[in-house]
């Protein structure tokens, strides 16, 4: 479908496609096998100004050129994910880590951190999840205690994307445990801060090129000026961040699905059985038709949500959840069907659809499981219905 992208977005899409073809495709299997962070590719992206597309001009970015930045990030993430979701999420997680500063940071914090993130000189990561706090953000146990002009952080964050590779971390911690989610606060913690260290690097099913690591805080002193917004606003900061970033996860899912569809269609056009190409069989044709329709429907929903955010809409939590849940379910379905079309070959690591199927699964889990997304959608619908009844 023609989504009538601006000239700038078309150029961005083509740039990401070239980066994917030249730098990602030749090494994606190797990165996956070795569980290795794609540092060299991330540097190429930085040199190509991809880290600046969602950051405002006054902080060294080009967000205004692309109409706000959300659509640009969506287009870039989708295109990169066609080649390798592990590389794409290593790129997109930088935006996730920067988002709390962009949304709720002070002018001083924005001027201090955003230019380095826009240039790619530094990478960012977002740290919310813990062993007892995944879907339930109220379960955060990491504490931040005020001590003069510093906060002392103690606790462990789990499954943090870009952990160990980022230099700037936006961290959610409890400043008043008695208040539950209203006692959460958000902080900026820099790599190298005394008391801040890394735990184990996770060995994952998919997106293996990305670094997923524990963050450990042991009497870690953070300057009070690194508090984002105010004490007790951490949950609000986290939810605003996730609502704005979920179209990025959805775009990742669309990219994975499109990559798998492309591989399946090409294979079906070449594979001969019973004396004819398998794409001449109705059973295969119907599978490909459904896959293509599902991918296009997911893309349309994701693009609409990104444009809604760029247009300045204040509420888009329901739409972000819809985009994320639908696109990720499509990615899982399409990659599974792609493996089926390739048959035995699809099950082998020699062909990329096996990896795409493994990569697709995480899109149904991180940044809020799809079960949680459905709760968000239902809650919004109930509130809208009640409001109409008044």
C-alpha positions as a Markdown table, in Angstrom:
| # | Residue | x | y | z |
|---|---|---|---|---|
| 1 | Unk | 0.0 | 0.0 | 0.0 |
| 2 | Unk | 1.0 | 3.6 | -0.6 |
| 3 | Unk | 1.2 | 5.4 | 2.8 |
| 4 | Unk | 2.2 | 8.7 | 1.2 |
| 5 | Unk | 5.3 | 9.0 | 3.2 |
| 6 | Unk | 7.1 | 12.3 | 3.1 |
| 7 | Unk | 10.2 | 12.7 | 0.9 |
| 8 | Unk | 12.3 | 12.7 | 4.1 |
| 9 | Unk | 10.7 | 9.5 | 5.4 |
| 10 | Unk | 11.2 | 7.8 | 2.0 |
| 11 | Unk | 14.9 | 8.8 | 2.1 |
| 12 | Unk | 15.1 | 7.5 | 5.7 |
| 13 | Unk | 13.6 | 4.2 | 4.7 |
| 14 | Unk | 16.0 | 3.8 | 1.8 |
| 15 | Unk | 19.0 | 4.7 | 4.0 |
| 16 | Unk | 18.0 | 2.0 | 6.5 |
| 17 | Unk | 17.5 | -0.5 | 3.7 |
| 18 | Unk | 21.0 | 0.2 | 2.5 |
| 19 | Unk | 22.5 | -0.2 | 6.0 |
| 20 | Unk | 20.6 | -3.5 | 6.4 |
| 21 | Unk | 21.8 | -4.8 | 3.1 |
| 22 | Unk | 25.4 | -3.8 | 3.4 |
| 23 | Unk | 26.1 | -4.2 | 7.1 |
| 24 | Unk | 23.4 | -6.4 | 8.8 |
| 25 | Unk | 22.5 | -9.2 | 6.3 |
| 26 | Unk | 26.1 | -10.4 | 5.9 |
| 27 | Unk | 26.6 | -10.9 | 9.7 |
| 28 | Unk | 23.1 | -11.5 | 11.2 |
| 29 | Unk | 23.5 | -15.3 | 11.5 |
| 30 | Unk | 26.9 | -14.8 | 13.1 |
| 31 | Unk | 25.6 | -12.2 | 15.6 |
| 32 | Unk | 22.7 | -14.5 | 16.5 |
| 33 | Unk | 25.0 | -17.6 | 16.9 |
| 34 | Unk | 27.6 | -15.7 | 19.0 |
| 35 | Unk | 25.1 | -13.7 | 21.1 |
| 36 | Unk | 27.2 | -10.7 | 20.1 |
| 37 | Unk | 26.2 | -7.0 | 20.4 |
| 38 | Unk | 26.5 | -5.3 | 16.9 |
| 39 | Unk | 28.7 | -2.4 | 18.0 |
| 40 | Unk | 30.2 | -1.7 | 14.6 |
| 41 | Unk | 26.7 | -1.5 | 13.0 |
| 42 | Unk | 25.4 | 0.7 | 15.8 |
| 43 | Unk | 28.3 | 3.1 | 15.1 |
| 44 | Unk | 27.4 | 3.1 | 11.4 |
| 45 | Unk | 23.8 | 4.0 | 12.4 |
| 46 | Unk | 25.1 | 6.8 | 14.6 |
| 47 | Unk | 27.3 | 8.2 | 11.7 |
| 48 | Unk | 24.2 | 8.1 | 9.5 |
| 49 | Unk | 22.3 | 10.3 | 12.1 |
| 50 | Unk | 19.7 | 7.6 | 12.8 |
| 51 | Unk | 19.9 | 8.4 | 16.6 |
| 52 | Unk | 18.8 | 11.9 | 15.9 |
| 53 | Unk | 15.6 | 11.4 | 14.1 |
| 54 | Unk | 13.4 | 11.4 | 17.2 |
| 55 | Unk | 15.2 | 14.2 | 19.1 |
| 56 | Unk | 14.3 | 17.9 | 18.8 |
| 57 | Unk | 16.5 | 20.2 | 16.9 |
| 58 | Unk | 17.5 | 22.3 | 19.9 |
| 59 | Unk | 19.1 | 19.2 | 21.4 |
| 60 | Unk | 21.0 | 18.2 | 18.3 |
| 61 | Unk | 18.3 | 16.2 | 16.5 |
| 62 | Unk | 16.1 | 16.3 | 13.4 |
| 63 | Unk | 12.7 | 15.3 | 14.8 |
| 64 | Unk | 11.0 | 18.3 | 13.2 |
| 65 | Unk | 12.2 | 17.3 | 9.8 |
| 66 | Unk | 10.2 | 14.1 | 10.1 |
| 67 | Unk | 7.1 | 15.6 | 11.6 |
| 68 | Unk | 7.8 | 14.8 | 15.2 |
| 69 | Unk | 9.9 | 11.7 | 15.3 |
| 70 | Unk | 7.5 | 8.9 | 16.1 |
| 71 | Unk | 6.8 | 8.0 | 12.5 |
| 72 | Unk | 10.5 | 8.3 | 11.6 |
| 73 | Unk | 11.4 | 5.9 | 14.4 |
| 74 | Unk | 8.7 | 3.5 | 13.3 |
| 75 | Unk | 9.9 | 3.5 | 9.7 |
| 76 | Unk | 13.5 | 3.1 | 10.6 |
| 77 | Unk | 12.8 | 0.3 | 13.1 |
| 78 | Unk | 10.6 | -1.6 | 10.7 |
| 79 | Unk | 13.2 | -1.5 | 7.9 |
| 80 | Unk | 16.0 | -2.6 | 10.1 |
| 81 | Unk | 13.9 | -5.4 | 11.6 |
| 82 | Unk | 13.3 | -6.9 | 8.2 |
| 83 | Unk | 17.0 | -7.9 | 8.3 |
| 84 | Unk | 17.6 | -8.5 | 12.0 |
| 85 | Unk | 15.4 | -7.8 | 15.0 |
| 86 | Unk | 18.3 | -8.1 | 17.4 |
| 87 | Unk | 20.2 | -5.3 | 15.7 |
| 88 | Unk | 17.0 | -3.2 | 15.3 |
| 89 | Unk | 16.1 | -3.4 | 19.0 |
| 90 | Unk | 19.7 | -2.5 | 20.0 |
| 91 | Unk | 19.0 | 0.7 | 18.0 |
| 92 | Unk | 15.4 | 1.3 | 19.1 |
| 93 | Unk | 16.2 | 0.7 | 22.8 |
| 94 | Unk | 18.4 | 3.8 | 22.7 |
| 95 | Unk | 15.2 | 5.8 | 22.0 |
| 96 | Unk | 13.4 | 4.0 | 24.8 |
| 97 | Unk | 16.1 | 5.0 | 27.2 |
| 98 | Unk | 16.0 | 8.6 | 26.0 |
| 99 | Unk | 12.3 | 8.9 | 26.1 |
| 100 | Unk | 11.9 | 9.6 | 29.9 |
| 101 | Unk | 14.3 | 12.6 | 29.5 |
| 102 | Unk | 12.5 | 13.7 | 26.3 |
| 103 | Unk | 9.0 | 13.5 | 27.9 |
| 104 | Unk | 9.6 | 14.6 | 31.5 |
| 105 | Unk | 13.3 | 15.7 | 31.9 |
| 106 | Unk | 14.2 | 19.3 | 33.0 |
| 107 | Unk | 15.7 | 21.7 | 30.5 |
| 108 | Unk | 19.1 | 21.2 | 32.1 |
| 109 | Unk | 18.8 | 17.4 | 31.8 |
| 110 | Unk | 17.8 | 17.6 | 28.2 |
| 111 | Unk | 20.7 | 19.9 | 27.3 |
| 112 | Unk | 23.2 | 17.7 | 29.2 |
| 113 | Unk | 22.2 | 14.2 | 27.9 |
| 114 | Unk | 20.2 | 14.5 | 24.6 |
| 115 | Unk | 22.9 | 15.9 | 22.3 |
| 116 | Unk | 25.2 | 13.0 | 23.1 |
| 117 | Unk | 22.4 | 10.5 | 22.5 |
| 118 | Unk | 21.4 | 12.3 | 19.3 |
| 119 | Unk | 25.0 | 12.1 | 17.9 |
| 120 | Unk | 25.4 | 8.5 | 19.0 |
| 121 | Unk | 28.3 | 9.4 | 21.2 |
| 122 | Unk | 26.4 | 7.7 | 24.0 |
| 123 | Unk | 23.7 | 5.0 | 24.1 |
| 124 | Unk | 20.7 | 4.9 | 26.5 |
| 125 | Unk | 18.7 | 2.2 | 28.2 |
| 126 | Unk | 15.5 | 2.1 | 30.2 |
| 127 | Unk | 15.4 | 0.2 | 33.5 |
| 128 | Unk | 12.0 | -0.7 | 34.9 |
| 129 | Unk | 11.8 | -4.5 | 35.1 |
| 130 | Unk | 12.8 | -6.6 | 38.1 |
| 131 | Unk | 12.3 | -10.2 | 39.2 |
| 132 | Unk | 9.1 | -9.2 | 41.0 |
| 133 | Unk | 8.1 | -6.3 | 38.7 |
| 134 | Unk | 7.4 | -7.1 | 35.1 |
| 135 | Unk | 3.7 | -6.5 | 34.2 |
| 136 | Unk | 3.2 | -5.2 | 37.7 |
| 137 | Unk | 5.3 | -2.0 | 38.0 |
| 138 | Unk | 4.1 | -1.6 | 41.5 |
| 139 | Unk | 6.3 | -4.5 | 42.4 |
| 140 | Unk | 9.5 | -2.5 | 42.0 |
| 141 | Unk | 11.8 | -3.1 | 45.0 |
| 142 | Unk | 14.8 | -1.0 | 44.0 |
| 143 | Unk | 14.9 | 1.8 | 46.5 |
| 144 | Unk | 16.2 | 5.4 | 46.3 |
| 145 | Unk | 16.7 | 7.1 | 49.6 |
| 146 | Unk | 17.3 | 10.9 | 49.7 |
| 147 | Unk | 20.6 | 11.8 | 51.5 |
| 148 | Unk | 21.4 | 15.5 | 51.3 |
| 149 | Unk | 22.0 | 16.4 | 47.6 |
| 150 | Unk | 22.1 | 12.7 | 46.5 |
| 151 | Unk | 19.9 | 9.7 | 46.3 |
| 152 | Unk | 21.3 | 6.3 | 47.4 |
| 153 | Unk | 20.0 | 3.5 | 45.1 |
| 154 | Unk | 19.9 | -0.2 | 46.1 |
| 155 | Unk | 18.4 | -3.0 | 44.1 |
| 156 | Unk | 18.7 | -5.1 | 40.9 |
| 157 | Unk | 17.1 | -4.5 | 37.5 |
| 158 | Unk | 16.5 | -7.5 | 35.2 |
| 159 | Unk | 16.4 | -8.1 | 31.5 |
| 160 | Unk | 17.5 | -4.6 | 30.5 |
| 161 | Unk | 18.0 | -4.1 | 26.8 |
| 162 | Unk | 21.3 | -2.4 | 26.0 |
| 163 | Unk | 22.5 | -3.3 | 29.5 |
| 164 | Unk | 26.3 | -3.2 | 29.7 |
| 165 | Unk | 26.5 | -1.3 | 26.4 |
| 166 | Unk | 24.7 | 2.0 | 27.2 |
| 167 | Unk | 26.3 | 4.9 | 29.1 |
| 168 | Unk | 23.0 | 6.5 | 30.2 |
| 169 | Unk | 20.3 | 4.7 | 32.1 |
| 170 | Unk | 16.8 | 5.9 | 33.0 |
| 171 | Unk | 16.0 | 4.0 | 36.2 |
| 172 | Unk | 12.6 | 3.6 | 38.0 |
| 173 | Unk | 13.0 | 3.2 | 41.8 |
| 174 | Unk | 10.9 | 3.4 | 45.0 |
| 175 | Unk | 11.3 | 6.6 | 47.0 |
| 176 | Unk | 8.2 | 5.9 | 49.2 |
| 177 | Unk | 7.4 | 2.2 | 49.3 |
| 178 | Unk | 4.2 | 2.9 | 51.4 |
| 179 | Unk | 2.6 | 4.6 | 48.4 |
| 180 | Unk | 2.9 | 1.8 | 45.9 |
| 181 | Unk | 3.1 | 3.1 | 42.3 |
| 182 | Unk | 2.7 | 6.6 | 43.6 |
| 183 | Unk | 6.0 | 6.1 | 45.5 |
| 184 | Unk | 8.0 | 5.4 | 42.3 |
| 185 | Unk | 10.5 | 8.0 | 41.0 |
| 186 | Unk | 12.7 | 8.1 | 37.9 |
| 187 | Unk | 16.4 | 8.8 | 37.8 |
| 188 | Unk | 19.2 | 9.2 | 35.3 |
| 189 | Unk | 22.2 | 7.0 | 36.2 |
| 190 | Unk | 25.4 | 7.2 | 34.3 |
| 191 | Unk | 27.7 | 4.3 | 33.6 |
| 192 | Unk | 30.7 | 4.4 | 35.9 |
| 193 | Unk | 28.8 | 5.8 | 38.9 |
| 194 | Unk | 30.3 | 4.2 | 42.1 |
| 195 | Unk | 28.0 | 1.4 | 43.3 |
| 196 | Unk | 26.5 | 0.7 | 39.8 |
| 197 | Unk | 27.6 | -2.6 | 38.2 |
| 198 | Unk | 26.4 | -5.2 | 35.8 |
| 199 | Unk | 25.2 | -8.7 | 36.5 |
| 200 | Unk | 24.9 | -11.6 | 34.1 |
| 201 | Unk | 24.2 | -11.3 | 30.4 |
| 202 | Unk | 21.2 | -13.3 | 29.5 |
| 203 | Unk | 21.3 | -16.1 | 26.9 |
| 204 | Unk | 18.0 | -15.6 | 25.0 |
| 205 | Unk | 15.8 | -17.5 | 22.6 |
| 206 | Unk | 15.7 | -14.7 | 20.1 |
| 207 | Unk | 17.0 | -11.1 | 19.4 |
| 208 | Unk | 20.4 | -12.6 | 20.5 |
| 209 | Unk | 22.4 | -9.8 | 18.9 |
| 210 | Unk | 21.0 | -7.4 | 21.5 |
| 211 | Unk | 22.5 | -7.2 | 25.0 |
| 212 | Unk | 20.1 | -8.1 | 27.8 |
| 213 | Unk | 21.7 | -7.7 | 31.2 |
| 214 | Unk | 21.2 | -7.2 | 35.0 |
| 215 | Unk | 21.9 | -3.9 | 36.5 |
| 216 | Unk | 23.0 | -3.9 | 40.1 |
| 217 | Unk | 22.9 | -0.9 | 42.5 |
| 218 | Unk | 24.7 | -1.2 | 45.8 |
| 219 | Unk | 24.7 | 2.1 | 47.7 |
| 220 | Unk | 24.9 | 3.9 | 44.4 |
| 221 | Unk | 24.9 | 7.6 | 44.9 |
| 222 | Unk | 23.1 | 9.6 | 42.2 |
| 223 | Unk | 23.0 | 13.4 | 42.2 |
| 224 | Unk | 19.5 | 14.8 | 43.2 |
| 225 | Unk | 19.6 | 16.8 | 40.0 |
| 226 | Unk | 19.3 | 13.5 | 38.2 |
| 227 | Unk | 15.8 | 13.0 | 39.5 |
| 228 | Unk | 13.4 | 13.2 | 36.5 |
| 229 | Unk | 10.3 | 15.3 | 37.1 |
| 230 | Unk | 9.5 | 15.0 | 40.8 |
| 231 | Unk | 9.4 | 12.3 | 43.5 |
| 232 | Unk | 6.4 | 10.1 | 43.1 |
| 233 | Unk | 6.2 | 10.7 | 39.3 |
| 234 | Unk | 8.2 | 7.7 | 38.3 |
| 235 | Unk | 5.2 | 5.5 | 37.4 |
| 236 | Unk | 3.7 | 8.3 | 35.3 |
| 237 | Unk | 7.0 | 8.8 | 33.5 |
| 238 | Unk | 7.3 | 5.1 | 32.8 |
| 239 | Unk | 3.7 | 4.8 | 31.5 |
| 240 | Unk | 4.1 | 7.8 | 29.2 |
| 241 | Unk | 7.4 | 6.4 | 28.0 |
| 242 | Unk | 5.9 | 2.9 | 27.2 |
| 243 | Unk | 2.8 | 4.4 | 25.6 |
| 244 | Unk | 5.0 | 6.4 | 23.2 |
| 245 | Unk | 7.5 | 3.6 | 22.6 |
| 246 | Unk | 5.1 | 0.7 | 21.9 |
| 247 | Unk | 4.6 | 1.7 | 18.3 |
| 248 | Unk | 8.3 | 1.1 | 18.0 |
| 249 | Unk | 7.9 | -2.5 | 19.2 |
| 250 | Unk | 4.9 | -2.9 | 16.9 |
| 251 | Unk | 7.1 | -1.6 | 14.0 |
| 252 | Unk | 9.7 | -4.2 | 14.9 |
| 253 | Unk | 7.1 | -6.9 | 14.7 |
| 254 | Unk | 5.9 | -5.6 | 11.3 |
| 255 | Unk | 9.5 | -5.7 | 10.1 |
| 256 | Unk | 10.1 | -9.2 | 11.3 |
| 257 | Unk | 6.8 | -10.3 | 9.7 |
| 258 | Unk | 7.6 | -8.6 | 6.4 |
| 259 | Unk | 11.0 | -10.2 | 6.3 |
| 260 | Unk | 9.6 | -13.6 | 6.9 |
| 261 | Unk | 6.9 | -13.1 | 4.2 |
| 262 | Unk | 9.5 | -12.0 | 1.7 |
| 263 | Unk | 11.6 | -15.1 | 2.4 |
| 264 | Unk | 8.6 | -17.4 | 2.2 |
| 265 | Unk | 7.3 | -15.9 | -1.1 |
| 266 | Unk | 10.8 | -16.1 | -2.7 |
| 267 | Unk | 11.2 | -19.7 | -1.6 |
| 268 | Unk | 7.7 | -20.7 | -2.9 |
| 269 | Unk | 8.6 | -19.2 | -6.3 |
| 270 | Unk | 11.7 | -21.4 | -6.6 |
| 271 | Unk | 10.8 | -24.6 | -4.8 |
| 272 | Unk | 9.5 | -27.3 | -7.2 |
| 273 | Unk | 7.4 | -30.3 | -6.0 |
| 274 | Unk | 5.3 | -32.7 | -8.1 |
| 275 | Unk | 6.8 | -31.0 | -11.2 |
| 276 | Unk | 5.7 | -27.5 | -10.4 |
| 277 | Unk | 6.5 | -24.5 | -8.3 |
| 278 | Unk | 4.8 | -24.7 | -4.9 |
| 279 | Unk | 3.4 | -21.2 | -5.2 |
| 280 | Unk | 1.1 | -22.6 | -7.9 |
| 281 | Unk | -0.6 | -24.7 | -5.2 |
| 282 | Unk | -3.7 | -23.2 | -3.7 |
| 283 | Unk | -2.8 | -24.2 | -0.2 |
| 284 | Unk | 0.4 | -22.2 | -0.4 |
| 285 | Unk | -1.3 | -19.3 | -2.2 |
| 286 | Unk | -3.9 | -18.9 | 0.5 |
| 287 | Unk | -1.2 | -18.9 | 3.2 |
| 288 | Unk | 0.8 | -16.2 | 1.4 |
| 289 | Unk | -2.3 | -14.2 | 0.8 |
| 290 | Unk | -3.3 | -14.3 | 4.5 |
| 291 | Unk | 0.2 | -13.5 | 5.6 |
| 292 | Unk | 0.4 | -10.5 | 3.2 |
| 293 | Unk | -3.0 | -9.2 | 4.3 |
| 294 | Unk | -2.1 | -9.5 | 8.0 |
| 295 | Unk | 1.2 | -7.7 | 7.6 |
| 296 | Unk | -0.4 | -4.8 | 5.7 |
| 297 | Unk | -3.2 | -4.5 | 8.3 |
| 298 | Unk | -0.6 | -4.4 | 11.1 |
| 299 | Unk | 1.5 | -1.8 | 9.2 |
| 300 | Unk | -1.6 | 0.4 | 8.7 |
| 301 | Unk | -2.4 | 0.3 | 12.4 |
| 302 | Unk | 1.1 | 1.0 | 13.5 |
| 303 | Unk | 1.6 | 3.9 | 11.1 |
| 304 | Unk | -1.7 | 5.5 | 12.1 |
| 305 | Unk | -0.7 | 5.4 | 15.7 |
| 306 | Unk | 2.7 | 6.9 | 15.1 |
| 307 | Unk | 1.1 | 9.7 | 13.1 |
| 308 | Unk | -1.4 | 10.2 | 15.9 |
| 309 | Unk | 1.5 | 10.7 | 18.3 |
| 310 | Unk | 3.3 | 13.1 | 16.0 |
| 311 | Unk | 0.1 | 15.1 | 15.5 |
| 312 | Unk | 0.2 | 16.0 | 19.2 |
| 313 | Unk | -2.7 | 13.9 | 20.5 |
| 314 | Unk | -2.6 | 13.8 | 24.3 |
| 315 | Unk | -4.0 | 10.3 | 24.8 |
| 316 | Unk | -3.0 | 7.3 | 22.7 |
| 317 | Unk | -2.5 | 4.6 | 25.3 |
| 318 | Unk | -5.3 | 2.5 | 23.8 |
| 319 | Unk | -4.1 | 2.9 | 20.2 |
| 320 | Unk | -0.5 | 2.1 | 21.2 |
| 321 | Unk | -1.6 | -1.0 | 23.0 |
| 322 | Unk | -3.7 | -2.1 | 19.9 |
| 323 | Unk | -0.7 | -1.5 | 17.6 |
| 324 | Unk | 1.6 | -3.5 | 19.8 |
| 325 | Unk | -0.7 | -6.5 | 20.4 |
| 326 | Unk | -1.9 | -6.8 | 16.9 |
| 327 | Unk | 1.4 | -6.4 | 15.2 |
| 328 | Unk | 3.2 | -8.8 | 17.5 |
| 329 | Unk | 0.5 | -11.5 | 17.1 |
| 330 | Unk | 0.8 | -11.1 | 13.4 |
| 331 | Unk | 4.6 | -11.4 | 13.6 |
| 332 | Unk | 4.3 | -14.7 | 15.5 |
| 333 | Unk | 1.6 | -16.0 | 13.1 |
| 334 | Unk | 3.5 | -15.0 | 9.9 |
| 335 | Unk | 6.9 | -16.3 | 10.9 |
| 336 | Unk | 5.3 | -19.6 | 12.0 |
| 337 | Unk | 3.6 | -19.9 | 8.6 |
| 338 | Unk | 6.9 | -18.9 | 6.8 |
| 339 | Unk | 8.6 | -21.8 | 8.6 |
| 340 | Unk | 5.8 | -24.1 | 7.5 |
| 341 | Unk | 6.1 | -23.0 | 3.8 |
| 342 | Unk | 9.8 | -23.7 | 3.8 |
| 343 | Unk | 9.1 | -27.0 | 5.5 |
| 344 | Unk | 12.2 | -28.8 | 6.7 |
| 345 | Unk | 14.4 | -26.1 | 5.3 |
| 346 | Unk | 12.5 | -23.5 | 7.4 |
| 347 | Unk | 13.5 | -25.4 | 10.6 |
| 348 | Unk | 17.2 | -25.2 | 9.8 |
| 349 | Unk | 19.4 | -22.3 | 10.9 |
| 350 | Unk | 20.8 | -22.2 | 7.3 |
| 351 | Unk | 17.5 | -20.3 | 6.4 |
| 352 | Unk | 16.6 | -17.0 | 8.2 |
| 353 | Unk | 12.9 | -17.8 | 8.9 |
| 354 | Unk | 13.9 | -20.0 | 11.9 |
| 355 | Unk | 15.6 | -17.0 | 13.5 |
| 356 | Unk | 12.7 | -14.7 | 12.6 |
| 357 | Unk | 10.3 | -17.0 | 14.4 |
| 358 | Unk | 12.4 | -17.0 | 17.5 |
| 359 | Unk | 12.8 | -13.2 | 17.3 |
| 360 | Unk | 9.1 | -12.7 | 16.8 |
| 361 | Unk | 8.1 | -14.2 | 20.2 |
| 362 | Unk | 9.7 | -11.5 | 22.3 |
| 363 | Unk | 7.4 | -8.8 | 20.7 |
| 364 | Unk | 4.5 | -10.5 | 22.4 |
| 365 | Unk | 6.2 | -10.2 | 25.7 |
| 366 | Unk | 8.4 | -7.1 | 26.3 |
| 367 | Unk | 7.2 | -3.5 | 26.9 |
| 368 | Unk | 4.0 | -5.1 | 28.4 |
| 369 | Unk | 2.8 | -8.6 | 27.6 |
| 370 | Unk | -0.1 | -8.9 | 25.1 |
| 371 | Unk | -2.3 | -9.9 | 27.9 |
| 372 | Unk | -1.6 | -6.6 | 29.7 |
| 373 | Unk | -2.1 | -4.7 | 26.4 |
| 374 | Unk | -5.6 | -6.3 | 26.1 |
| 375 | Unk | -6.4 | -5.1 | 29.7 |
| 376 | Unk | -5.3 | -1.6 | 28.7 |
| 377 | Unk | -7.5 | -1.6 | 25.6 |
| 378 | Unk | -10.5 | -3.0 | 27.5 |
| 379 | Unk | -10.0 | -0.4 | 30.3 |
| 380 | Unk | -10.0 | 2.4 | 27.8 |
| 381 | Unk | -13.1 | 1.1 | 26.1 |
| 382 | Unk | -15.0 | 0.8 | 29.4 |
| 383 | Unk | -14.1 | 4.4 | 30.3 |
| 384 | Unk | -15.1 | 5.7 | 26.9 |
| 385 | Unk | -18.4 | 3.8 | 27.1 |
| 386 | Unk | -19.1 | 5.2 | 30.6 |
| 387 | Unk | -18.2 | 8.7 | 29.4 |
| 388 | Unk | -20.7 | 8.5 | 26.5 |
| 389 | Unk | -23.4 | 7.3 | 28.9 |
| 390 | Unk | -23.2 | 10.5 | 31.0 |
